[in-house]
Amino acid sequence: MKYFTLNNNVQIPLIGYGTWQSPDDQTTVEGIKYAVSCGYRLIDTAAIYGNEVSVGRGIAESGISRNELFITSKVWNSERGYEKTLAAFEKTLSDLGLDYLDLYLIHWPASAHRFENWDEINLGSWKAMTELYKAGRIRAIGVSNFRSHHLKSLMETEIMPMVNQIEFHPGLLQSETVEYCRENNILVEGWSPLGTGRMLQNSELIQIAGNYKKSVAQICLRWCFQHDVLPLPKSVTPERIRENISIFDFEINSEDMKRIDSLANFGGSGLDPDEVNF
């Protein structure tokens, strides 16, 4: 497994195993064990997924030493702010059965449409995460679903974000956010890189995939990677888990990259961080 290097010089694997919508049961345990056996070293979860106990079991039973794995979790919206974020981190660590995290993210920004003091709330969470980072309990800290206006205050603090995890797939490039992160040396991770399966039925992507003798999923994930975005595909099906990590033996040419870039938004979640009500 090769790596991206974060702005604090921590290395992070080029692709991750996502666990959104994975159940808190043996299915997830076995999925993680199989993913690790296929070469995944980055495991992405979150408190709101409700599966951190099973994720932790999968990690413990993976047969790989802890320092070879890169584990990410996220603080949920109800736990924003300084004190709540500290407590949420301790619960996540306990549920996972770990003594440190490799990456911890603010899952969604507090936004102006819900909170007059939204910036202060985000900064409170960031202060807690900064303290945990400086204490060595988290190797890297970042955010998820933040746009540039949510990020600006955090950029002026002692420790700037290292990662921004956003929805990213063909039809949803989020160019303004990606460019802002690139300019500020913040790695972009892509959640739902297959549009929860909606990418797989697109005729244009099917045609392109055929030209490379690859699956549509592999084309989408390779497209993310060639945009310097770290994809986080999720599956509990062994064949697909294995297929999703097999994207480093080919390259999409520039013409096909442009074709994919030009696709209209056909599979987005519709979740806008400035409009969501959770």
Secondary structure, 3 states (H helix, E strand, C coil): CCEEECCCCCEEECCEEECCCCCCCHHHHHHHHHHHHHCCCEEECCHHHCCHHHHHHHHHCCCCCHHHCEEEEEECHHHCCHHHHHHHHHHHHHHHCCCCECEEEECCCCCCCCCCCHHHHHHHHHHHHHHHHHCCCECCEEEECCCHHHHHHHHCCCCCCCEEEEECECCECCHHHHHHHHHCCCEEEEECCCHHHHHHHCHHHHHHHHHHCCCHHHHHHHHHHHCCEEEECECCCHHHHHHHHCCCCCCCCHHHHHHHHCCCCCCCCCCCCCCCCC
